[in-house]
Amino acid sequence: MAESNKNQTAAERARLKEALGSQLTDHMCASPTCPTPADRITIKELYPVVTLSPRRRTLFYHKACGPKLS
């Protein structure tokens, strides 16, 4: 069996990361202005936001639809 060099293993990790990032989650976008609110969010685009009031709750957004931090 041939040894793989560092660049080959890095490319293999990048392919694996790309494949994992394109999987769908069970979460829908919570933004009222989202163009596709009924579609599930991919892992690559998932943007979780924890709200503190009235109770600790996590809302999920697309990265493009999420709240903007200043």
N, CA, C and O atoms as a GROMACS GRO file, in nm:
protein
  280
    1MET      N    1   0.083  -0.118   0.000
    1MET     CA    2   0.000   0.000   0.000
    1MET      C    3   0.089   0.125   0.000
    1MET      O    4   0.184   0.133   0.077
    2ALA      N    5   0.058   0.221  -0.083
    2ALA     CA    6   0.139   0.342  -0.095
    2ALA      C    7   0.105   0.439   0.019
    2ALA      O    8  -0.009   0.449   0.064
    3GLU      N    9   0.207   0.509   0.062
    3GLU     CA   10   0.188   0.610   0.166
    3GLU      C   11   0.124   0.734   0.102
    3GLU      O   12   0.152   0.767  -0.013
    4SER      N   13   0.040   0.802   0.178
    4SER     CA   14  -0.017   0.926   0.126
    4SER      C   15   0.056   1.043   0.191
    4SER      O   16   0.088   1.040   0.310
    5ASN      N   17   0.082   1.145   0.112
    5ASN     CA   18   0.153   1.259   0.169
    5ASN      C   19   0.055   1.356   0.233
    5ASN      O   20  -0.067   1.336   0.227
    6LYS      N   21   0.108   1.461   0.295
    6LYS     CA   22   0.027   1.554   0.371
    6LYS      C   23  -0.078   1.624   0.284
    6LYS      O   24  -0.190   1.647   0.329
    7ASN      N   25  -0.042   1.659   0.161
    7ASN     CA   26  -0.135   1.729   0.073
    7ASN      C   27  -0.251   1.639   0.032
    7ASN      O   28  -0.364   1.686   0.017
    8GLN      N   29  -0.225   1.510   0.013
    8GLN     CA   30  -0.332   1.419  -0.024
    8GLN      C   31  -0.430   1.404   0.091
    8GLN      O   32  -0.551   1.401   0.068
    9THR      N   33  -0.382   1.394   0.214
    9THR     CA   34  -0.472   1.380   0.327
    9THR      C   35  -0.550   1.509   0.350
    9THR      O   36  -0.665   1.504   0.393
   10ALA      N   37  -0.489   1.624   0.324
   10ALA     CA   38  -0.560   1.752   0.338
   10ALA      C   39  -0.673   1.761   0.236
   10ALA      O   40  -0.782   1.808   0.268
   11ALA      N   41  -0.648   1.718   0.114
   11ALA     CA   42  -0.753   1.720   0.012
   11ALA      C   43  -0.865   1.623   0.049
   11ALA      O   44  -0.983   1.652   0.027
   12GLU      N   45  -0.829   1.510   0.106
   12GLU     CA   46  -0.930   1.413   0.149
   12GLU      C   47  -1.015   1.472   0.261
   12GLU      O   48  -1.137   1.454   0.261
   13ARG      N   49  -0.953   1.541   0.356
   13ARG     CA   50  -1.028   1.606   0.465
   13ARG      C   51  -1.120   1.716   0.410
   13ARG      O   52  -1.232   1.732   0.457
   14ALA      N   53  -1.073   1.790   0.312
   14ALA     CA   54  -1.154   1.896   0.251
   14ALA      C   55  -1.276   1.838   0.181
   14ALA      O   56  -1.385   1.894   0.190
   15ARG      N   57  -1.259   1.725   0.110
   15ARG     CA   58  -1.373   1.660   0.046
   15ARG      C   59  -1.474   1.611   0.149
   15ARG      O   60  -1.595   1.623   0.128
   16LEU      N   61  -1.426   1.555   0.258
   16LEU     CA   62  -1.514   1.506   0.364
   16LEU      C   63  -1.589   1.622   0.429
   16LEU      O   64  -1.708   1.610   0.457
   17LYS      N   65  -1.520   1.732   0.454
   17LYS     CA   66  -1.584   1.850   0.514
   17LYS      C   67  -1.691   1.906   0.422
   17LYS      O   68  -1.798   1.947   0.468
   18GLU      N   69  -1.664   1.910   0.293
   18GLU     CA   70  -1.761   1.959   0.194
   18GLU      C   71  -1.884   1.869   0.191
   18GLU      O   72  -1.996   1.918   0.182
   19ALA      N   73  -1.864   1.739   0.198
   19ALA     CA   74  -1.975   1.645   0.196
   19ALA      C   75  -2.060   1.658   0.322
   19ALA      O   76  -2.183   1.651   0.315
   20LEU      N   77  -1.996   1.677   0.437
   20LEU     CA   78  -2.072   1.692   0.561
   20LEU      C   79  -2.146   1.826   0.565
   20LEU      O   80  -2.256   1.834   0.621
   21GLY      N   81  -2.088   1.929   0.507
   21GLY     CA   82  -2.150   2.061   0.509
   21GLY      C   83  -2.273   2.071   0.420
   21GLY      O   84  -2.355   2.161   0.440
   22SER      N   85  -2.287   1.981   0.324
   22SER     CA   86  -2.402   1.989   0.234
   22SER      C   87  -2.521   1.905   0.281
   22SER      O   88  -2.621   1.895   0.211
   23GLN      N   89  -2.510   1.844   0.398
   23GLN     CA   90  -2.622   1.765   0.451
   23GLN      C   91  -2.728   1.856   0.508
   23GLN      O   92  -2.698   1.963   0.562
   24LEU      N   93  -2.854   1.815   0.496
   24LEU     CA   94  -2.965   1.893   0.548
   24LEU      C   95  -2.984   1.866   0.697
   24LEU      O   96  -2.965   1.754   0.744
   25THR      N   97  -3.023   1.971   0.771
   25THR     CA   98  -3.057   1.956   0.912
   25THR      C   99  -3.209   1.948   0.924
   25THR      O  100  -3.279   1.956   0.823
   26ASP      N  101  -3.259   1.932   1.044
   26ASP     CA  102  -3.404   1.930   1.067
   26ASP      C  103  -3.459   2.069   1.097
   26ASP      O  104  -3.577   2.083   1.127
   27HIS      N  105  -3.376   2.172   1.088
   27HIS     CA  106  -3.414   2.307   1.127
   27HIS      C  107  -3.464   2.389   1.008
   27HIS      O  108  -3.416   2.373   0.896
   28MET      N  109  -3.561   2.476   1.036
   28MET     CA  110  -3.615   2.570   0.938
   28MET      C  111  -3.571   2.712   0.979
   28MET      O  112  -3.541   2.736   1.096
   29CYS      N  113  -3.566   2.803   0.885
   29CYS     CA  114  -3.524   2.940   0.912
   29CYS      C  115  -3.634   3.015   0.988
   29CYS      O  116  -3.751   3.009   0.951
   30ALA      N  117  -3.594   3.085   1.094
   30ALA     CA  118  -3.689   3.158   1.178
   30ALA      C  119  -3.707   3.303   1.136
   30ALA      O  120  -3.784   3.376   1.198
   31SER      N  121  -3.639   3.346   1.032
   31SER     CA  122  -3.648   3.484   0.987
   31SER      C  123  -3.780   3.510   0.915
   31SER      O  124  -3.818   3.431   0.828
   32PRO      N  125  -3.850   3.620   0.949
   32PRO     CA  126  -3.974   3.652   0.878
   32PRO      C  127  -3.951   3.698   0.734
   32PRO      O  128  -4.043   3.696   0.653
   33THR      N  129  -3.830   3.740   0.702
   33THR     CA  130  -3.800   3.788   0.567
   33THR      C  131  -3.727   3.685   0.482
   33THR      O  132  -3.678   3.718   0.374
   34CYS      N  133  -3.719   3.562   0.527
   34CYS     CA  134  -3.649   3.457   0.453
   34CYS      C  135  -3.725   3.424   0.324
   34CYS      O  136  -3.847   3.407   0.328
   35PRO      N  137  -3.656   3.414   0.211
   35PRO     CA  138  -3.724   3.380   0.086
   35PRO      C  139  -3.769   3.234   0.080
   35PRO      O  140  -3.860   3.201   0.004
   36THR      N  141  -3.706   3.146   0.158
   36THR     CA  142  -3.744   3.004   0.159
   36THR      C  143  -3.760   2.956   0.304
   36THR      O  144  -3.678   2.876   0.350
   37PRO      N  145  -3.862   3.002   0.376
   37PRO     CA  146  -3.874   2.966   0.518
   37PRO      C  147  -3.913   2.820   0.542
   37PRO      O  148  -3.886   2.767   0.650
   38ALA      N  149  -3.975   2.755   0.447
   38ALA     CA  150  -4.021   2.618   0.466
   38ALA      C  151  -3.915   2.514   0.430
   38ALA      O  152  -3.934   2.395   0.455
   39ASP      N  153  -3.804   2.558   0.371
   39ASP     CA  154  -3.698   2.464   0.333
   39ASP      C  155  -3.604   2.439   0.450
   39ASP      O  156  -3.580   2.528   0.533
   40ARG      N  157  -3.552   2.318   0.457
   40ARG     CA  158  -3.456   2.285   0.563
   40ARG      C  159  -3.322   2.350   0.534
   40ARG      O  160  -3.288   2.375   0.418
   41ILE      N  161  -3.245   2.377   0.639
   41ILE     CA  162  -3.118   2.447   0.628
   41ILE      C  163  -3.005   2.345   0.621
   41ILE      O  164  -3.004   2.248   0.696
   42THR      N  165  -2.909   2.366   0.530
   42THR     CA  166  -2.791   2.279   0.525
   42THR      C  167  -2.697   2.314   0.640
   42THR      O  168  -2.704   2.424   0.694
   43ILE      N  169  -2.612   2.222   0.677
   43ILE     CA  170  -2.520   2.243   0.788
   43ILE      C  171  -2.426   2.360   0.759
   43ILE      O  172  -2.390   2.435   0.849
   44LYS      N  173  -2.387   2.376   0.633
   44LYS     CA  174  -2.296   2.483   0.593
   44LYS      C  175  -2.360   2.622   0.614
   44LYS      O  176  -2.288   2.718   0.644
   45GLU      N  177  -2.491   2.633   0.600
   45GLU     CA  178  -2.559   2.761   0.611
   45GLU      C  179  -2.626   2.784   0.746
   45GLU      O  180  -2.687   2.888   0.767
   46LEU      N  181  -2.616   2.689   0.837
   46LEU     CA  182  -2.684   2.697   0.966
   46LEU      C  183  -2.622   2.805   1.054
   46LEU      O  184  -2.500   2.811   1.069
   47TYR      N  185  -2.707   2.891   1.112
   47TYR     CA  186  -2.664   3.000   1.200
   47TYR      C  187  -2.751   2.999   1.324
   47TYR      O  188  -2.857   3.062   1.324
   48PRO      N  189  -2.710   2.929   1.432
   48PRO     CA  190  -2.792   2.924   1.553
   48PRO      C  191  -2.774   3.050   1.638
   48PRO      O  192  -2.663   3.101   1.652
   49VAL      N  193  -2.885   3.099   1.694
   49VAL     CA  194  -2.883   3.218   1.780
   49VAL      C  195  -2.957   3.183   1.908
   49VAL      O  196  -3.072   3.139   1.904
   50VAL      N  197  -2.892   3.203   2.022
   50VAL     CA  198  -2.954   3.175   2.151
   50VAL      C  199  -3.015   3.304   2.203
   50VAL      O  200  -2.946   3.405   2.217
   51THR      N  201  -3.145   3.300   2.231
   51THR     CA  202  -3.214   3.416   2.289
   51THR      C  203  -3.219   3.397   2.440
   51THR      O  204  -3.236   3.285   2.488
   52LEU      N  205  -3.206   3.505   2.514
   52LEU     CA  206  -3.203   3.496   2.659
   52LEU      C  207  -3.334   3.534   2.724
   52LEU      O  208  -3.359   3.494   2.838
   53SER      N  209  -3.418   3.609   2.657
   53SER     CA  210  -3.545   3.646   2.718
   53SER      C  211  -3.658   3.613   2.622
   53SER      O  212  -3.637   3.630   2.502
   54PRO      N  213  -3.770   3.569   2.662
   54PRO     CA  214  -3.814   3.545   2.800
   54PRO      C  215  -3.756   3.417   2.860
   54PRO      O  216  -3.753   3.401   2.982
   55ARG      N  217  -3.710   3.326   2.775
   55ARG     CA  218  -3.642   3.206   2.826
   55ARG      C  219  -3.530   3.171   2.730
   55ARG      O  220  -3.527   3.217   2.616
   56ARG      N  221  -3.439   3.089   2.776
   56ARG     CA  222  -3.324   3.052   2.692
   56ARG      C  223  -3.372   2.959   2.581
   56ARG      O  224  -3.410   2.845   2.606
   57ARG      N  225  -3.368   3.008   2.458
   57ARG     CA  226  -3.419   2.935   2.344
   57ARG      C  227  -3.327   2.956   2.225
   57ARG      O  228  -3.273   3.065   2.207
   58THR      N  229  -3.308   2.854   2.146
   58THR     CA  230  -3.221   2.865   2.028
   58THR      C  231  -3.307   2.875   1.902
   58THR      O  232  -3.392   2.790   1.877
   59LEU      N  233  -3.282   2.979   1.824
   59LEU     CA  234  -3.347   2.997   1.695
   59LEU      C  235  -3.244   2.971   1.587
   59LEU      O  236  -3.125   2.998   1.606
   60PHE      N  237  -3.288   2.918   1.475
   60PHE     CA  238  -3.197   2.882   1.367
   60PHE      C  239  -3.230   2.965   1.243
   60PHE      O  240  -3.347   2.983   1.208
   61TYR      N  241  -3.126   3.014   1.177
   61TYR     CA  242  -3.139   3.098   1.058
   61TYR      C  243  -3.042   3.047   0.951
   61TYR      O  244  -2.949   2.972   0.980
   62HIS      N  245  -3.068   3.089   0.826
   62HIS     CA  246  -2.965   3.079   0.723
   62HIS      C  247  -2.861   3.185   0.757
   62HIS      O  248  -2.895   3.284   0.822
   63LYS      N  249  -2.738   3.168   0.715
   63LYS     CA  250  -2.636   3.270   0.743
   63LYS      C  251  -2.674   3.405   0.681
   63LYS      O  252  -2.645   3.510   0.738
   64ALA      N  253  -2.738   3.402   0.566
   64ALA     CA  254  -2.776   3.528   0.499
   64ALA      C  255  -2.899   3.593   0.565
   64ALA      O  256  -2.917   3.714   0.553
   65CYS      N  257  -2.982   3.515   0.633
   65CYS     CA  258  -3.106   3.567   0.691
   65CYS      C  259  -3.092   3.604   0.838
   65CYS      O  260  -3.179   3.672   0.893
   66GLY      N  261  -2.987   3.563   0.902
   66GLY     CA  262  -2.970   3.583   1.046
   66GLY      C  263  -2.959   3.728   1.085
   66GLY      O  264  -2.939   3.815   1.000
   67PRO      N  265  -2.972   3.755   1.216
   67PRO     CA  266  -2.959   3.893   1.263
   67PRO      C  267  -2.818   3.945   1.241
   67PRO      O  268  -2.720   3.873   1.258
   68LYS      N  269  -2.809   4.071   1.205
   68LYS     CA  270  -2.680   4.133   1.178
   68LYS      C  271  -2.622   4.189   1.307
   68LYS      O  272  -2.690   4.262   1.380
   69LEU      N  273  -2.498   4.156   1.336
   69LEU     CA  274  -2.431   4.208   1.454
   69LEU      C  275  -2.354   4.333   1.415
   69LEU      O  276  -2.290   4.338   1.310
   70SER      N  277  -2.361   4.434   1.500
   70SER     CA  278  -2.290   4.558   1.466
   70SER      C  279  -2.159   4.569   1.538
   70SER      O  280  -2.088   4.668   1.520
   0.00000   0.00000   0.00000
